[in-house]
Amino acid sequence: MPLINRKLEKIQKVIGNPLTILLFLTVVTITCWIAYPFADALKLNMQGSDQDDCIILGVNRILNFSHPYGEKTYFGNPCSPGPGLLLLYAPFVIFHIYILGAIASIVAVVLGLYQKRGDWNIAGLWLVALFSSLIIPELLAVGSDLVLLGNGIAFLAIALPPTVRNRNLTFAICLSILCGLVASSRVNFIVIAPLVSLFVFAGWRRGGVIFFCISMLVAFIPSLYIYLLDPTIFTPLHLAGKSSNIAGLQMLAFGAFLSIGTALYSAFRARIDEAFIPMGLFISLAPMLLSVSLGDLSTRQWNIAAWDGANYLVPLIPLAALILVNSNAKRSGIKSN
């Protein structure tokens, strides 16, 4: 927080140096490249995380013209990632550089921030804010797909305002495809497609309609096709039932009601002030994710050590870091391009 609030300006200048950012990202990449094989090898002892296995299994089965969800992980768990994440990770799996997928998403946000602000300082501060959450380096090391998912949401929040302001249809179509892939990353996140479309529609009606149609088609068509191949083994759907069991229908309904209300309010605010979009996305997604996350904690008798539901909040971390640095930039008078 002292860094974000410009209490340590000399250190901020170092953090905002492009060479410092490059060095930091290089160290992160090398560290993950070394740590990931050790973390992945824990599966030999039936330990570790199987999130990466779901992605790798799914992509490889698609390449072999098999059903992507026809095989469970080494824990015997059904796979949760939807087709959107399988497609986003496909190049990294094909070239056997899976661990670079999440890092590439971090680089995309850093470049997006620089392109938008024309200032490396805000990109460096975002990295500091992101990695101030110790769960981020941990999840990077074990190959979790949740980091890429969160960065995809953050990138949308960065790219939407100039796209809507400039009525850039080509870029809007590209973003709508990305939005559809992010929305189909988990059953719980399908709401992202109509939510982001609402923000576009608030400032650009024609663009909002096009954005909604494309993002929903991208989110549903691949998923529907794979589901119809064999509905009995389409495992991403297990999250819907799991969420209901964890949080209960009443709590989920309350979270959904809050999310709808905050989404409508946020769209109205974003129409007046496009800089509100990151905060609008955050407060629109938070109620539903919190309801499931805290519901999981309550079923574990509020035992933090056993709190698996904390993972539901991970995709909000890059967005939260973005909100922090945006507030700093606003106070400092840094204008967007």
N, C-alpha and C positions, 0 to 999 in steps of 0.2 A: 504493500500500500504506500509506503514512503516513495517508492520508485514511480508508481502510477501518479501520485499527487505532486510530482516534481520537487520533492524534498531533497533529493540527491541528484541534482542536475548533471554533475560531472560524470557520475556513474551512468546516467541516462545517455549521455553522449557516446559513451563506449558501447552501451547496449545497442544504440541506434546506428552503429557503424556497420555498413554492409559486410566488411571483412569479419567482424565479430559474429554477425549472424551466420555467415558461411561457415566459420570455424565451429560454431555451436552445432549447426545442423550436421556437419561432418562428424563431430564427436558423437552425436546422438546416433547417426547411421552406423558408425563403426561399432559402437557399444552394443546396439541392437543386433548387428550382424554376428557379433561374438556371443552375446548372451542367449539369443533365440535358440540355437541348437541345444544348449544345455537345458533351457526351460522346456523345449519340446521333448527332450529325452526322458523327462519325468514320466511320460506315458508308459515307459517300459516297466515302471513300478506302480502303475495305476494311480498316478498323481498328476498334478499340473492342471492346465486348462485345455479343454477340447474345442474351444471356439474356432481356433485356426483349422482344426481337422475338418470341421463342418464345411468351411469354405473350400479347402483343398479337395476333399472328397467330392463335393458337389461339382466343382469345375472339371475335375478329371473324369467324372462319370458322364458329364455332358460331352466332353471330347471323345469319349468312347461310345457315344450315342446310347447311353443308359439313362434311366431315371435318376436325376440328381439327388433324390431323397430316398433312394433304395437301400441305403446302408447307414447304420447307426455308428456313433463314435465309439472309441475304445472303452468309454464309460457305460456304453449302452444307452446313451441319451439320444432322443430325437433331435435333429438339427433345427435350429431356429432361424438362421439367416434366410431371407427371401431371395428370389431370383435377381433382384436389383443388385445386391451385394456380390452375388456370384459373377455377374457381368462386369461390375466395377473391378473386381479382383482378378478376373480372367487373365489379363496380360501378365500379371505378376506371377500367377500360378504356372502359366504356360512356360515362362522363362526361368522358373525355379528361383524367383526372387520375391517370394511371398512377403517377407518381412519389410520390403520396401514400399508396399502398398500404403500403409498408414503414414509412413514418412513422406511419401509423395503428396498425400493429402495435406500434410502440414506445410510443405513447400508451396502448394497451390494457394493456401490461405495467406501465407507470407507475401507471395507475389501479388495476390489480389489486393491486399492492404496497401502495398507500395503503389500499385497501379492506380488505386482509388485516391490515395492521399498524396502521392508524390513525395513521400517522406519515409525513409527507412526506420526512423525512430519509433513510429507506431507499430511497425512490424516486429521490431525487437522487443518492445514492451509486451506485445501480444504473446510472444514466445515465453517471456518471463512469467506472465500471468498464467499461461497454459501449464507450464511445468512446475508452477508453485503448488499444483495439485499433484501429490506424490503418486496418485493412482495412474497418472498418464505414463510416466516412464515404466511403471510396472506392467501396464497393459501392452505397451509397445514391446517390451521384452518377451512377453508370452504370446505375442501375435494376435491380440484381440482385434476383432473387426469393429468394435464400438468406437475406436478412435477415428477411423475413417468415416464412420457414420456421422459422428459429431462434427467433424471438419467439413463434411458435405453440407450440413445445415448452416454452419458458419459462412461457408463460401457463398451460399445462396443469399444470406443476409448482406454480404458485402457487395455482391454483383447486382442485386435487384434495383437499388435506388437509381444508379446511372442508366440502367437499361430502361426503366420506366420513364425517367426524365427525358431521355433522348429518343424515346419511341423506337428503339432499335429492335426491329422484328427478328432479324437473323440471330442476334444474341439471345433474345427472349426464347426463341425456339430451342437453342442449345441449352439454356438454363432449364427449360421445361422438361427436356429429356433427362437432365441430371436430377431434377426434382422428382421425376417419376421413378428413377432408379433408387434414389434415397428413400422415397416413400414406400417402396416395395422391399426395403431392407429387412423389415420386421412387420408382422401383422399390426402391431401397436402403432406403427408410424405411418400407416396409410393416410392418416389425417393430414400429413404434411402437404400432400398435393393440393387438396382444396384450400388449406390454410394459406399457403404461399400464393395460390391463384387469387385469393381474396385481397391480398396486399397489392398484387399487380392490378387487379380490377379497380381498386380504390383510386389509383392514379392514372389508369389507362384502360378504359373499358374494353376496347377491341382486343388489346393485348392480353387482358385478363381472361377473356373467353377463349382465345387461342391457347394461352398458357394452360388453362384448366383442361381443355380437350386433349392436348398432347400429353401432359403429365399424367392424366388419368389413364390414357391408353397405354402409355409406357408402364405404368404401375400395374395395370390389370391384365393386359393381353398375355405377356409371358407367363405370369402366375396362373392365369386361367387355363392356358394351354397345358402347362405341366400338371395342374390339378386334374384336368380331365383325362390325362394319360392313365392315372390311377389315384383316385381320391383317397383311398385308404392309406397311402403312404406319403401324402403331402404333409409332412411334419411341421412346417411353419405355423399351421393352424392351431397347433397345440398351445401356443402362447395365449390365444384368445380364452380358451378354457382355463388355463393356468392363472391368468389375470383375474378372472371372475372368482376362482377359488381362493386366491390370495386376498384380494381386496374386498370381495363381496359385491354384489350387484348395486347395493345402495351407495357404497363409497365410490364405485366406478361411475355411477350415474351423477353423483355430486361433482366428481372431478370433471366429467364431460360437460356438465352444466356450466361450471366455472370457466372451462376452456372455451366454450362457445361464446360466453359473455365477454371474456377478455379478448377473443379474436375479433369480435365485432367492434369493440372499443378501440383495439389496436389498429384495425383497418381505417377507422375514422381518423385516429391520430396520425397515421402514416400518410394519409391524404393531405394533411396540413403540414406535416414535418416528416420527410422521408427518412431522416436520421433515426426515427423512432422504430424502424423495422426490426433491427436486432432485438431490442427490448420487447417489441410486440410479439415476435416469435417465441422469445423466452417465456413470457408470462402466459402465452397461449398454450404452450406445451407442458409447462411445469405442473399445473394442477392434476392432469391425468397421470403423468409419470410419478408424481409424489404420492398419489393415492395408491398406486400399485406398489411403489417402493416401501412406503410406510406400512402398507397392509402386510407385506412380506415380513417386515420387522416385528409386527405385532404377533404374527403366527409363530415367531421364534422367541416369544416371551421377552422381546426387547433386548435380545442378546446381540450386541453390535458385532461380536466376533463371528457370528453365524449369519450375518445379514447379506445374503446373496442379492436381495432386492436393490442394494446400492448400485448395482450395474445399470439399473433402469435410468439412473440420473447421469451416467457418464456422458451420453451424447449432448448434455446441456453445458458441459464444462467449457468447450471451445467458444460457445456462444456467450457464456458468462464472462470469459476473458475478453472477448470482443467488446462487450458492453463497458467493461472497465476502461479499456484503452480509448474507446470512443468518447467516454465522459472526460477523460484526460485531454483528448484532442480538442474537444469543444471548449474546455476552459482555457486551453492554450491558444485558441483561435486558429487552429490548423483547418484549412478548408479542403473539401473533397474536390477531386478533378471532375 
